[in-house]
Amino acid sequence: MTTFRKVLSIHTGQPASDGAGVKLTRVFGGPGVEQFDPFLMLDEFGSDQPDDYIAGFPPHPHRGFETVTYMLEGRMRHEDHMGNVGLLQGGGVQWMTAARGIIHSEMPEQEQGVMRGFQLWLNLPGKNKLMDASYQDIQPEHIPRLTTANGIEVVVIAGQFDDGQMQQAGAVQRPDTEPQYFDLHLPAGASISPRLPDGHRALLYVYEGEVAIGGCPQTVAASRLVRLGEDGELRIESAAGARVLLIAGKPLHEPIVQYGPFVMNSREEIEQALRDFRDDRLTA
């Protein structure tokens, strides 16, 4: 008898604003974030109204974690204190390891049209929170894509996709948290059973359509995040078609202390980050 990963909770994102007034949906983040360990936050942004995104994200700091920005549509330019400049466009990914500290900006490179995508925050273990910062700008053509036998398109951003028939390494591999990050496009009537390591925290975010999850009596509609148990089989199916993000990672089981763009293991480390930022030593 198949044992499915349990559905532990289903979350609905909340309207929010960040940067210089960019409107977005905070899928999760803030109080209680320990239940998503090693992930800290997921934002979804999407609008065809320039006033919702045109002010962008002017220069701002980060310390102690990684940011992963996945763009579906639109163009955003990244610049940081290390001299990196990158153009994030539809289908592309920006993977930034803030670690000890990074100051960067993300500004729209368009004045009209749709701007749509996601930003995920991934924690770093305490041993790596003060390592050197780094940045990867991954263009769409360098992100593996495959189509399963039943017509499901899989964008393999990070980790290793494996459904028992097809395997594909993602564009990014990371130690410690071992993140898996897939964008699944299910046509009507399709199902898929991606293999995930036992012990990994698994999250499923439906951003279009509706899905059924093996072992769960209710269907999951768009704009809902499902938090799953850490072992068992995962089966996803959709009667009418859907697009979903599947995100999984190895929990760190470390204290999480956050103050805005700084995420450390203790209040003392947060206070040090604030002093370093005030004294222009955050990135030193």
MARSE-943461 format. One line per 10 residues: number of its first residue (from 1); their letters; for each residue x, y, z of N, C-alpha, C. Coordinates in steps of 0.1 Angstrom, whole numbers, plus 5000, padded with zeros to 4 digits. Each point is the difference from the previous one (the first is absolute). Layout:
! MARSE-943461
NUM	A	X/Y/Z/X/Y/Z/X/Y/Z | ...
***
This chain:
! MARSE-943461
1	MTTFRKVLSI	5008/4988/5000/4992/5012/5000/5009/5012/5000 | 4997/5010/4991/5008/5012/4999/4997/5009/5012 | 5011/5005/5006/4999/5010/5010/5004/5014/4994 | 4991/5009/5000/5002/5013/4994/5005/5010/5011 | 5007/5010/4995/5004/5011/5009/4987/5007/5005 | 5000/5002/5013/4988/5006/5006/4999/5015/4997 | 4988/5005/4998/4998/5014/4998/4999/5006/5014 | 5010/5007/5005/5000/5005/5013/4992/5013/5002 | 5000/5009/4989/4993/5012/5001/4999/5006/4986 | 4990/5008/4998/4998/5008/4987/4999/5014/5004
11	HTGQPASDGA	5008/5008/4993/5001/5015/5003/4996/5008/4988 | 4994/5012/5003/4996/5010/4990/5009/5012/5002 | 5006/5004/4990/5009/5012/5001/4992/5013/5003 | 5008/5010/5004/4994/5013/5004/5006/5011/4992 | 4991/5010/4996/5006/5011/4992/5010/5007/5008 | 5011/5005/4994/5011/5007/5006/5006/5009/4990 | 5009/5008/5006/5008/5010/4992/5014/5000/5005 | 5010/5000/4990/5014/5000/5004/5007/5009/4990 | 5013/5002/5003/5009/5009/4992/4994/5014/5001 | 4999/5006/4988/4995/5014/5000/4985/5000/4997
21	GVKLTRVFGG	4993/4990/5005/4985/5000/4998/4996/4989/4990 | 5008/4990/4997/4996/4989/4991/4989/4992/5007 | 4989/4998/4993/4988/4992/5005/5003/4986/4997 | 4998/4991/5011/5002/4986/4998/4992/4992/5010 | 5000/4987/4999/4994/4991/5009/5010/4993/5008 | 5000/5001/5013/5009/4993/5009/4994/4986/5003 | 5004/4990/4993/4995/4987/5001/5002/4994/5014 | 5013/5002/5005/5003/4997/5014/5012/5008/5004 | 5002/5002/5013/5011/5007/5005/4995/5008/5013 | 5010/5003/5008/4997/5007/5013/4998/4990/5011
31	PGVEQFDPFL	4992/5003/5010/4998/4992/5012/4996/4985/4996 | 5006/4991/5007/4997/4986/4998/5008/4994/4988 | 5010/5007/4995/5007/4995/4988/5008/4988/5003 | 5002/4996/5012/5007/4988/5004/4994/4988/4993 | 4987/5000/4998/4993/4988/4994/5003/4998/4986 | 5007/5010/4993/5004/4999/4986/5015/4997/4999 | 5007/4999/5011/5015/4998/5000/5003/4989/4990 | 5010/5003/4990/5010/5011/5000/4996/5013/4993 | 4987/5001/4996/4995/5011/4992/4995/5011/5009 | 5002/5012/4996/4997/5012/5009/4988/5008/4995
41	MLDEFGSDQP	4998/5000/4986/4990/5009/4995/4998/4996/4985 | 4988/5001/4995/4997/4999/4986/4990/5012/4997 | 5004/5008/4990/4992/5011/4995/4997/4997/4986 | 4987/5003/4996/4996/5000/4986/4997/5014/4996 | 5005/5004/4988/4996/5013/4995/4995/4998/4986 | 4990/5008/4996/4995/4999/4987/4990/5011/4997 | 5002/5008/4990/4991/5011/4997/5003/5005/4986 | 4990/5005/4993/5002/5007/4987/4998/5015/5002 | 4999/5004/5013/4999/5014/5003/5014/5006/5004 | 5006/5008/4992/5013/5005/5004/5002/5006/5013
51	DDYIAGFPPH	4989/5007/5005/5001/5006/5013/5002/4990/5011 | 4997/4987/4998/5001/4990/5010/5015/4995/5001 | 5008/5003/4990/5014/4995/5001/5011/5009/4995 | 4996/5012/4994/5010/5008/4994/5011/5006/5009 | 4996/5002/5013/5010/5005/5009/5011/4990/5004 | 4997/4987/4998/5010/4990/5002/5005/4999/5015 | 5012/4995/5000/5007/4997/5013/5014/5008/5000 | 5000/5012/5004/5013/5008/5000/5010/4993/5010 | 5012/5005/5000/5011/4993/5008/4996/4997/5014 | 5002/4988/5004/4996/4995/5014/5009/4989/5004
61	PHRGFETVTY	5002/4997/5013/5009/4990/5005/4993/4987/5002 | 5009/4989/5001/4996/4987/5005/5012/4994/5007 | 4997/4991/5010/5010/4992/5006/4994/4987/5005 | 5007/4989/4999/4997/4988/5007/4992/4989/4992 | 4996/5003/4987/4992/4990/4993/5002/5002/4985 | 4992/4993/4992/5001/5000/4986/4986/5005/4994 | 5000/5007/4989/4988/5004/4993/5000/4994/4986 | 4989/4995/4997/4998/4993/4987/4988/5007/4993 | 5003/5007/4989/4990/5007/4993/4998/4993/4986 | 4987/4996/4998/4996/4992/4988/4990/5009/4992
71	MLEGRMRHED	5004/5004/4989/4992/5009/4992/4992/4992/4989 | 4987/5002/5000/4991/4994/4990/4999/5010/4988 | 4997/5012/5003/4999/5010/4989/5006/5014/5005 | 5005/5007/4991/5006/5013/5003/5015/5001/5000 | 5005/5011/5004/5015/5002/5000/5004/5009/5012 | 5009/4995/5007/5005/5006/5012/5015/5000/5000 | 5006/5012/5004/5015/5001/5000/5005/5000/5014 | 5010/4991/5002/5007/4999/5013/5013/5007/4999 | 5003/5008/5011/5014/5005/5002/5003/4999/5015 | 5013/4997/5003/5004/4999/5014/5013/5006/5003
81	HMGNVGLLQG	5004/5001/5012/5012/5006/5005/5013/4994/4994 | 4999/4987/4996/5011/4993/4995/5003/5003/4985 | 4991/5008/4994/5002/5003/4986/4992/4991/4991 | 4992/4991/5005/4992/4991/4991/4989/5008/4994 | 4997/4998/4988/4989/5005/4993/4993/4989/4992 | 4987/4998/5002/4994/4989/4993/4986/5003/4995 | 4996/4995/4989/4986/5002/4995/4992/4988/5002 | 4990/5001/5009/4991/4989/5003/4988/5001/4991 | 4997/4990/4992/4989/5000/4990/4992/4988/5001 | 4989/4999/4993/4990/4989/5000/5007/4987/4999
91	GGVQWMTAAR	4998/4991/5010/5006/4987/4999/5014/4999/5007 | 5005/5012/5004/5013/5000/5007/5000/5000/5015 | 5011/4998/5006/5001/4999/5015/5012/5008/5004 | 4999/5007/5011/5011/5007/5007/5001/4992/5014 | 5012/4995/5002/5003/4993/5013/5011/5008/5007 | 4996/5006/5011/5009/5009/5007/5003/4995/5014 | 5012/4997/5003/5004/4996/5014/5005/5012/5007 | 4991/5006/5009/5004/5012/5007/5011/4998/5010 | 4999/4988/5007/5010/4996/5010/5004/5012/5009 | 5013/5004/5001/5004/5011/5009/4993/5013/4997
101	GIIHSEMPEQ	4998/5003/4987/4993/5012/4997/5000/5003/4985 | 4989/5005/4995/5000/5005/4986/4990/5012/5000 | 5004/5010/4992/4991/5011/4998/4997/5000/4985 | 4987/4999/4996/4997/4999/4986/4987/5007/4997 | 4997/5002/4988/4987/5005/4995/4995/4991/4989 | 4986/5000/4999/4993/4993/4990/4990/5010/4994 | 5002/5005/4988/4992/5010/4994/4994/4995/4987 | 4987/5003/4998/4994/4996/4987/5007/5006/4988 | 5001/4993/4990/5006/5005/4987/4988/5000/4990 | 4989/5005/5004/4989/5002/4991/4990/5010/5007
111	EQGVMRGFQL	4993/5007/4991/4991/5010/5005/4985/4996/4998 | 4998/4989/4994/4987/4995/4998/5000/4985/4998 | 4988/4993/5000/5000/4986/4998/4999/4993/5013 | 5001/4987/4999/4999/4991/5012/5013/4998/5007 | 5000/5001/5013/5012/4996/5008/4995/4989/5010 | 5006/4988/4998/4994/4989/5008/5011/4990/5004 | 5000/4995/5012/5010/4991/5005/4999/4997/5015 | 5010/4994/5005/5001/4996/5014/5014/5003/5006 | 5000/5003/5013/5012/5001/5007/4999/4991/5012 | 5010/4991/5001/5001/4990/5012/5012/5004/5008
121	WLNLPGKNKL	4998/5000/5013/5012/5001/5009/5003/4987/5006 | 5013/4996/4999/5005/4987/5005/5011/5003/5011 | 4998/4994/5011/5009/5003/5011/5014/4993/4998 | 5010/5006/5006/5013/4994/5001/5003/4995/5014 | 5008/4989/5001/5003/4995/5013/5009/5011/5007 | 5000/4999/5013/5008/5010/5008/5015/5000/4995 | 5006/4989/4997/5014/4999/4996/5003/5008/4987 | 4989/5003/4992/5002/5007/4987/4995/5014/5000 | 4994/5005/5011/4993/5013/4999/5010/5011/4998 | 5013/4998/5004/5009/5011/4998/5011/4997/4989
131	MDASYQDIQP	4997/4991/4991/5009/4997/4989/4998/5011/4990 | 5009/5000/4990/4999/5010/4989/4987/4999/4992 | 4995/5011/4996/4988/5001/4992/5003/4995/4986 | 4990/4996/4993/5001/4996/4986/4987/5002/4992 | 5001/4999/4987/4988/5003/4992/5001/4992/4987 | 4989/4994/4996/4999/4993/4987/4988/5006/4992 | 5002/5003/4988/4990/5005/4991/4998/4989/4990 | 4989/4992/5000/4998/4988/4992/4990/5003/4989 | 5004/5001/4988/4991/5003/4989/4991/4988/4997 | 4989/5002/4994/4990/4990/4997/5006/4987/4993
141	EHIPRLTTAN	5009/5003/4990/5005/4989/4992/5009/4991/5009 | 5004/5004/5011/5009/4992/5009/4993/4993/5011 | 4986/5001/5000/4992/4993/5010/4994/4988/4993 | 5003/4988/5005/4995/4988/4994/4985/4999/5000 | 4994/4995/4989/4986/4998/4998/4998/4987/4994 | 4990/4993/5005/4997/4987/4994/4985/4998/4999 | 4995/4990/4992/4986/4997/4999/4998/4985/5003 | 4992/4997/5009/4998/4986/5004/4992/4993/4990 | 4999/4987/5001/4992/4991/4991/4986/5004/4998 | 4994/5006/5011/4986/5004/5000/4998/5015/4998
151	GIEVVVIAGQ	5011/5007/4995/4998/5013/4995/5002/5011/5010 | 5006/4997/5012/5002/5010/5010/5014/5007/4997 | 5000/5013/4999/5012/5007/4999/5006/5003/5013 | 5013/4998/5002/5006/5002/5013/5012/5009/4998 | 5000/5011/5007/5012/5009/5000/5008/4997/5013 | 5012/4995/4998/5008/4995/5011/5010/5011/5004 | 4996/5008/5010/5008/5011/5004/5011/4996/5009 | 4997/4991/5010/5010/4996/5010/4998/4986/5004 | 5011/4993/5004/4999/4987/5005/5000/4989/4989 | 4993/4989/5002/4999/4989/4991/4986/4996/4998
161	FDDGQMQQAG	4995/5001/4988/4986/4995/4997/5001/4985/4996 | 4991/4992/5006/4999/4986/4998/4986/4995/5002 | 4993/4995/4989/4987/4995/5002/4999/4985/4998 | 5012/4994/5001/5001/4985/4998/5002/4996/4985 | 4998/5010/4991/5002/4997/4986/5010/5009/4994 | 5000/5013/5004/5009/5010/4995/5007/5006/5012 | 5013/5003/4998/5008/5007/5010/5007/5012/4993 | 5001/5011/5007/5007/5012/4995/5005/5008/5011 | 5013/5004/5000/5006/5009/5009/4996/5014/4997 | 4997/5008/5011/4996/5014/4998/5012/5009/4997
171	AVQRPDTEPQ	4997/5013/4998/5010/5010/4996/5009/5003/5012 | 4995/4997/5013/5007/5004/5012/5000/4988/5009 | 5011/4998/5007/5001/4990/5010/5006/5007/5013 | 4994/4998/5011/5004/5007/5012/5002/4990/5011 | 5011/5001/5008/5002/4991/5012/4991/5004/5011 | 5001/4991/5011/4993/5003/5013/4985/4999/4998 | 4994/5009/4993/4985/5000/4999/4995/4992/4988 | 5009/4997/4991/4997/4991/4989/4987/5003/4993 | 4998/5013/4996/4986/5004/4995/4997/4993/4987 | 4987/4996/4999/4994/4996/4987/4990/5011/4996
181	YFDLHLPAGA	5000/5004/4988/4991/5011/4996/4996/4997/4985 | 4987/4996/4999/4995/4997/4987/4987/5008/4997 | 4999/5004/4987/4987/5006/4995/4994/4990/4991 | 4988/4995/5004/4993/4989/4993/4988/5006/4993 | 4999/4997/4987/4989/5004/4992/4992/4987/4996 | 4988/4998/5007/4993/4988/4998/4988/5003/4990 | 4999/4993/4989/4989/5000/4991/4988/4993/5006 | 4988/5003/4995/4988/4993/5005/5001/4985/5001 | 4997/4995/5011/4999/4985/5002/5014/4994/5003 | 5010/5008/5002/5014/4994/5002/5002/4999/5015
191	SISPRLPDGH	5010/4991/5003/5004/4998/5014/5015/4997/5000 | 5006/5003/5012/5015/4999/5001/5003/4996/5014 | 5011/4992/5002/5004/4996/5013/5015/5003/5002 | 5004/5012/5002/5015/5003/5001/5005/4994/5013 | 5012/4994/4999/5006/4994/5012/5008/5011/5008 | 4997/5001/5013/5007/5009/5008/5007/4992/5012 | 5011/5005/5005/5007/4993/5010/4992/5000/5013 | 4999/4989/5007/4994/4999/5013/5007/5010/5009 | 4992/5007/5009/5006/5009/5009/5000/5014/4995 | 4997/5002/4987/5000/5014/4994/4986/5006/5002
201	RALLYVYEGE	5001/5013/5003/4987/5008/5001/4996/5002/4986 | 4987/4998/4997/4994/5001/4986/4989/5010/5000 | 5000/5009/4991/4990/5010/4998/4995/5000/4986 | 4987/5001/4998/4994/5001/4987/4992/5012/4998 | 5003/5009/4991/4992/5012/4998/4993/5000/4986 | 4987/5000/5000/4992/5000/4988/4998/5014/4996 | 5006/5004/4988/4998/5014/4995/4991/5001/4988 | 4996/4989/4995/4989/5000/4990/4993/4987/5001 | 4987/5000/4998/4992/4988/4999/4997/4994/5014 | 4999/4987/5000/4996/4993/5012/5006/4986/5000
211	VAIGGCPQTV	5004/4995/5011/5006/4986/5001/4994/4992/5011 | 5002/4987/4998/4997/4990/5011/5013/4994/5004 | 5001/4998/5013/5012/4994/5006/4997/4987/5006 | 5008/4990/4996/4998/4986/5005/4998/5000/5015 | 4990/4993/5005/4997/4999/5015/4993/5012/5006 | 4997/5010/4992/4993/5012/5005/4986/5000/4994 | 4989/5001/5008/4986/4999/4994/4996/5012/4993 | 5006/5012/5002/4996/5012/4993/5009/5004/4989 | 4995/5007/4990/5008/5006/4990/5006/5013/5005 | 5011/5004/4994/5007/5012/5004/5000/5010/4988
221	AASRLVRLGE	4994/5011/5003/4998/5010/4989/5012/5010/4999 | 4999/5008/4990/5011/5010/4997/5002/5009/5012 | 5012/5005/5002/5004/5009/5010/5000/4993/5014 | 5001/4987/5000/5001/4993/5013/5014/4993/5001 | 5005/5000/5012/5013/4993/5003/4997/4988/5009 | 5005/4989/4996/4998/4987/5008/5014/4997/5006 | 4999/4998/5013/5012/4995/5008/4998/4986/5003 | 5010/4992/4995/4999/4985/5000/5009/4994/5011 | 4996/4988/5004/5009/4992/5009/5013/4997/4994 | 5009/4994/5008/5014/4999/4996/5003/4986/4995
231	DGELRIESAA	4990/4991/4998/5003/4987/4994/4987/4995/4993 | 5002/4990/4992/4989/4995/4992/5001/5004/4986 | 4991/4994/4992/4999/5004/4985/4992/5012/4998 | 5004/5008/4990/4992/5012/4996/4994/4997/4986 | 4987/5001/4999/4994/4999/4987/4991/5013/4998 | 5002/5006/4988/4993/5012/4997/4993/4998/4987 | 4987/5003/4999/4992/4999/4988/4991/5011/4998 | 4996/5003/4988/4991/5011/4997/4990/4996/4989 | 4987/5002/5003/4990/4996/4991/4999/5010/4988 | 5002/5013/5003/4999/5010/4989/5013/5007/4997
241	GARVLLIAGK	5011/4996/5006/5013/5006/4997/5004/5010/5011 | 5013/5001/5002/5004/5009/5011/5015/5003/4998 | 5005/5010/5007/5014/5003/5001/5004/5002/5015 | 5010/4993/5004/5003/4999/5014/5015/5001/5002 | 5004/5006/5011/5014/4999/5005/5001/4989/5010 | 5010/4992/4998/5003/4990/5010/5014/5003/5006 | 5000/5003/5013/5012/5005/5007/5003/4990/5012 | 5012/4995/5001/5003/4991/5011/5014/5003/5005 | 5003/4997/5012/5014/5002/5005/5002/4993/5014 | 5012/4999/5003/5004/4993/5013/4999/5010/5011
251	PLHEPIVQYG	4992/4998/5010/4999/5010/5011/5014/5001/5007 | 5002/5013/5005/5013/5002/5007/4998/4998/5015 | 4988/5001/5005/4998/4998/5015/5009/5010/5008 | 5001/5012/4996/5008/5010/5007/4990/5012/5004 | 5004/5007/5010/4991/5012/5003/5000/5010/4989 | 4988/5006/4998/4998/5010/4989/4997/5013/5007 | 5008/5010/4999/4998/5013/5005/5001/5010/4988 | 4989/5007/4998/4999/5008/4988/4997/5015/5004 | 5007/5009/4993/4996/5014/5001/5001/5006/4986 | 4988/5001/4994/5000/5005/4986/5009/4991/4991
261	PFVMNSREEI	5010/5006/4994/5008/4993/4990/5012/4992/5006 | 5000/4999/5013/5011/4993/5007/4994/4987/5007 | 5006/4989/4997/4995/4987/5006/5012/4993/5006 | 5000/4999/5014/5011/4994/5007/4995/4990/5010 | 5009/4995/5008/4997/4990/5010/4997/5005/5014 | 5003/5013/5002/4999/5006/5014/4997/5015/4999 | 4994/5005/5010/4998/5015/5001/5013/5008/4999 | 5010/4994/5007/5013/5007/5000/5006/5001/4986 | 4998/4990/4992/5005/5000/4986/4992/5010/4991 | 4987/5002/5003/4992/5010/4993/5005/5014/5004
271	EQALRDFRDD	5003/5002/5013/5004/5013/5004/5014/5003/4994 | 5008/4990/4998/5013/5002/4993/4998/5004/4986 | 4990/4993/4993/4997/5004/4986/4996/5014/4999 | 4991/5005/5009/4995/5013/5000/5012/5010/5002 | 5009/4997/5009/5012/5009/5002/5009/5000/4988 | 5002/4988/4994/5008/4999/4988/4994/5008/4989 | 4987/5000/4998/4993/5007/4989/5001/5015/5003 | 4998/5004/5013/5001/5014/5003/5014/5006/4998 | 5010/4991/5003/5014/5005/4999/5007/4997/4986 | 4991/4996/4990/5005/4996/4987/5010/4989/5000
281	RLTA	4998/4990/5009/5008/4988/5001/4993/4987/4997 | 4988/5002/4995/4992/4988/4997/5006/4991/4990 | 5006/5006/4990/5006/4992/4989/5015/4999/5000 | 5006/5005/5011/5015/5000/5001/5005/4986/5002
***
